Amino acid sequence: MKQTSLGTQSMIDRFIRYVKIDTQSDPRSDNCPSTPGQLNLARMLFGELSEMGLQEVSLDQNGYITATLPSNTQKDVPVVGFLAHMDTSPDFSGANVNPRIITNYKGGIITLNSDENIILDPKEFPELNDLHGEDLIITDGNSLLGADDKAGIAEIMEAMSFLINHPEIEHGTIRVGFTPDEEIGRGADRFPIRNFGADFAYTLDGGPLGELEYENFNAAAAKVDIHGRNVHPGTAKDKMINAIQLGIDFHSRLPRNQRPECTEGYEGFYHLVGYMGSIEHTVLEYIIRDHDKTLFEDKKNVLKQLVEQFNSQWGANTVTMSLRDQYYNMREKIEPVFHIVELARLAMIDLGIQPQIKAIRGGTDGAKLSFLGLPTPNLFTGGYNYHGRFEFIPISSLNQAKQLIVQIIRRLAKDPAGS
């Protein structure tokens, strides 16, 4: 790949400033946002948006930020929104993030942490083979980086700054939104959608350069409680009910080939994300995913039938389950307004970016927002290996994502009807 320079220093500075704030979300908390660090970032963004000159800058009691860049044209241009989330994954530390930059990557192993021999090896992360000559922002091996989704925030902020500093660029009204707790499935729950006022929007929450997504998983979460009976093992015959063992048996009856590590593309899965147990009480926590609505319902029914089978064998209420849907595949809401996907695709082509239209093996705030009446496809941020210590992002991708936002806005003003 062609060598790139460090690009806009303000983008680098902004991104690093954001990732140094610990915004790891917490699914065990009922607060919104679920962690105080998210409010710290929200307050910073509120100040920066206000200082930048955006209007109607708002930070509500739930940690949602919205702002407006008013139209500078007499044309009747649809109102477009750009969204990103402030939290990082609950599954890996977002504290004490210490990013560093590898300039002009020449290939080979990148050492993240020499003391613990934590490395980025192209044999394990082959995408590195396509990034020779790039400048990469990496972790120190002790935390995630936070590009998911502070890269999206930085890209939106830099795009707004660029437009403010270049008033000759014609644009309609632009709305900006930053949300808490997307990583724990709550990002759109309290979003002020009525006041947001956009006709459509884009989340900046994707992965490598060129990703453009308008399909995602249907998603549910299940909590399985197994209630056992503890008896001294010396006299346990026909008396003990070991909830730990029943939990192992329960999980083993789910299809082995429908686990995340065995699936790709449109294939769904059952993912065991938590197992906590004693002989008296064991808890299994699952997430269930499938792009196909019928297969999604089938997977939920398999869990329900397993619960019934175990209760039939071991007694009523030995196993109980709470099951809740989290979000649905936004495809059905995007297809009727597919011109917004085409708008982004053509903007990428304008910039020499090869569009990679694919289905998300996950979800975004855009999934829920699309069902709430705000069609919201997803755009790349440029990062790799999210949610862990091996996360990194090319600086050129940060800048190209910013350029994509600006180009979408240019195209929309030039052809508001999307013809």
N, C-alpha and C positions, 0 to 999 in steps of 0.2 A: 504494500500500500504506500502511496505517496507520503513523503514526510510532511508533517504539519508543524507549525510554530505553536508557541504557547497560547496564541490567540488573545482574546480580550482579557486583560488582567483583572478587570472589575468582575467578570464572571467567575474567575478562579477564586478571588477574594471572597466574593459573596457566597459561593458554594461552601468553601471551607468554614466561613463564619457560621453558616447554618448547621453543618454537620457536627460542629463542636458542642452544640446544645443537645443534651440527652433528652430525647422525646420518645423513648421506648414506651409503647402502650401496654396496658395491663388488663387482660380479660377478666380478672377476678374483681376488678373495681367496678362499682355501679356509678361512679362519677362520670361527668362529661365536661372536659376531657378526662380520660381515665388516669392520667398522670400529670403532675404539676409542670413538668418540663415542657409539655406541649403549650401551656399558657405562656411560658417564658419566650418561646419562639414566636407565638402569636403576637405578643406585645412588641417584640422586635419588628415583626413584619408590619404591624399597624403603624409604628413610627416611621418605617422606611417608605411605606406607601404614601403616607401623609406628606412626608418631606419631599418625595418625588414629584408630588403635584397631582396625584389622582384625587378624584372627588368621591363623595359618599362613602368614605372609608369607615367601615364598621367592624367592631369586635364585640360579639354578643357574649352573654353569660355562659354559653356552652363552648366557647372557644372557636367559633366559626368567624372567619374574616371574609368580608366582601368589599369590593371597591369598583369604581367606574372610571374609565377613560372616555370622556364625552366625544361624540361624533364631531368631525371637522368638515363634513361634507353636507351639501344640500340634498344629496341622493337619499332615497328611502332604502337604506341598507339594513338587512337583518341584524339584530343584536346577537353577538357571539360571545360565549364565555370560555374562559380557560381556567382549569381547576387542577389542584395538586393537593396532596395530603401531608400533614406535618409529622405524623407519628412514624416510628420505625418498628420493625418486627418485635413482638413480645418474646420471641424464642431465642434471641441472641442479644448480648449486651450492646447498648448504644451509648454507654458512658465512656468518657475519656478517649474519644475518637481522636487519633493523631495521624491524619493523612500525610502522605508525602507524594512527590511527583517523580516519576521515571521519565526523563526526557529522551526523545528519539530512541524508543525501545528497539533494540537490535535483535531480539529473539532470545530464546533460551530461558532458563529458570530465573524467576524473580524471587529474591529472599525477602519475605515479609518480616520475619522475626528469627534472627540467627540463634538466639539463646535457646529457643524451643524448636528450631529447625522447621519453621512453618514457611512453606514455599508455594509459589504459583508455578506449576510445572506445565508446559505445553502438552505433555503427554496426558495429563489429567484435565487440562483446560485448553483444548485444541483451538479455541477461538483466538488465542494469542498468536497463532501462526498467521492470522490475517491482519495483524495490527503492527507489523514492523514499521518503524518510522514514526509511530504515534507517540504522543506524550500522554502518559497514563497517571491518573490519581488512584493510589492504592491505600490499603490499611497498613497498620503496624502489626497485624496478626492477632491483636488482642480484643478487637471489637469488629462489628460491621462498619461499613463506610457511611451508610445513610443516603446513598444516591436514590434509593427507594424510600421517600420520594422528594428528598431535598434538592436533587437535581431538577425535578420538575418545577419546584418553587423558584429556584434560581433562574431557570430558563424563562419562566413567565415574567419574573421581576425584571430581568435584563431586557426582554422584549418590550415591556411597557416603558422602561427608561429610554430605550432606543426611539420609540415612537414619539415620546414627549420631546426628545431632543432633535427630532426630524419632523417638524410640523408640516413639511411639504408633502409627506406621505398621506394620501387621502385614506380615511377610514371611517367606518360607522361607529356606533357606540360599542364599547368593549367592556365586558364584565369579568372580573377576576374573583376567584374564590379559593380559599385554603381551608381544609377540613381536618378535624382531629379523628383519631381512632379508626382510620380506614383498615388498618391491619387486623383489627379484631372485629371487622364486619359491621361497624356502626357509623362509618363516615358520613353516610347520607341520611341517617336517621333523623337528625334535627336540622338538616340544612334548610336555610330560609328560602325555599324554592319560589314562593310567591313573590317575594321582594326582589329576588335575583333578576327576574325579568328578561332572561335571554331566550332567544328563539331556539337555539341549540348551543351545544358546548363541546369541548374536548377536554378529556383528562390527559395530563402529561404524566403518565404512570407506567409506560411500557419499558421494554428492554433495549436491545441493541439498535443501532442506526437503521432506520427504514421501517420499523414495525408500525403497522396500522391495523387496528383491531376493532371489530364491531360484533364479535361473538365471544361469549364467555361461558364458563360452567354454570349450570344450575347447582345450587349449593344448599346443604343442610348440615346441621350439627346434632349429634346424638350423645347423650350421657346415659350410660348403662350402669345401674346400681345392682350389685349382687349381694344378697344378705345370707350369710352363712350361720353355722352353729359350731361353737368351739367346745370340744370335749377333750380331756386328757388323751394324748395319742395312745397311751397304753390300754385304754378302754373305749377307743373310738369306733370300733367296728359297728356299722349300721346306725351310728349316731351322729358322727361328725359330718358336717357339710362345710367343706373348705372353700370359701369364696374365692381365694386366690386360684385354686385349681379350676374352679368353674369358669373363672375369667379366662384362663388359658384355653379351656375347651371351647368357650364361646367364640373367642377370636379365631381359633383354628378352623372353625366351621365356615368362615367367610372365604370366598374364592381367593386362593393365593395369587392367581394371575391378575387380580383386580386391586393390587396395591400400587401406590404411586411409583415405586421403583421398577414396576413391571409394565407401565403404561406410557403412552405417548399420543400425540395428535388429539384426535377426538375421543380417545378411550377414557372412560371414567374410572373412578376408584373409590375404595373405602380406605381411609387413612386413620390409623390408630395414633392419636396425638398425645394420649395420656393414659397411664396405668398406675393406679395407687391402690394398695391393698393390704388387708389383713385377713385372717381366717374368718372373722365375723363380718367384714364389710370390704368389698372391693369395688372400685369404680374404673370403668373404661370410658374414655372420651374419643369420639370419632368425628371426622368430617367426611361427608359424602358428596361426591362430585360427578356430574355427567353433563355433557352438552345436550344430549337428547332428552327431552322431557319425559318420554315414556320409560327410557332406561333409568332415569333418575328416580321415578316413582317405583320402579321395580327394585332398585337397590334399597330404598326405604322399606319396602314390603318384606324383603329378605330379613332385615333386622327385626321387624315386628314378628315375623314367623319364628325366628330363633328365640325370641323372648317367650312366645307361647310354648314352644317345644320344651324349653328349660323349666318353665313353670309346671308343665304337665308332668315332667319327670321328677322334679324336686319339691313341688308344692307351690300353691298359689302365692304370688308376690315374692317368691325367692329372687326373681329378676324383675326389676322395673326399669323403664326407659322414658326419658324425656327427649323429644325429637322436634326440632324447629327448623323451618326453612330460613335461609339467610338471604339469598338473592337468586335471581333467575337470569337466563340467557337473554341478553338485550337484543339479540338479532331481530326478534319479531317487532321490536319498536324502532329499530334503525332502518330496516329494509324499506318501509314506506317513505323514508326521507333519505334515500341512499345518496342523493346529491351531496350531502355533507361529507360522506366518505370520499366521494369523487373529488370534491374540493380539496381535501387534504392530499389525496393521491397526486393530483395534478400539481399542487404546490411543491410536493417532493420532487417531481420530475423537473419542474422549473429550476430547482436548486441542484440538479444532478444527483439526487438521492434515489436509489432503487427502492421502490415501495415493496415492503414485505407484508402482504395482507394475510393474516393468520388468525386462528382462534386462540384466545387467551386460555391457558391452562391455569386459571385462577379467576379472580374477579377484580373489579374496580368500583369506586364510587359511582362511575358512570352507569353500571348495571342497574342499581337501584334508582338513580336519577332518571334513567330512561323510562322506567316503569312509573315514575312520578310525573312524567310529562315533559321532561327535558332530555331529548335525544343527545347522547354523549358518547361518541366513539373514543378510542384511546390511541394516543400517539407515543412514540418512543421518547425516552429520556437519554438513551445511549449507554446505559450501564449493563454490567454483567454480574452474574453470580450473587444476586440479591439475598439478603437475610443471613449473611455470614461473613466470616473473616476474609474470604477469598473474593469479596466484592471489589470491583474496580470500574473506572469509567474513563474513556478517552476524552481529553479536553476538546478535541475537535467536534465530538458528538454533542457536548454541551452547547457549543456555539452553533452547530447546525440545527439543533432543536430550537434555539432562539430564533434563528433565521426562518425556520419553518413557520413558527407562529406569525412572524411578520409577513411572510409570503401568503399565508392563508388570509390574513387581514387585507393585504393588497388585492388579492384576487377577488375577494368578496366585495370590496368597494368598486372594483372595475366592472364586475358582472353580478349585481345583487340578486338577479333572478336565477343564477346558477345555470345558465343555458350553455 
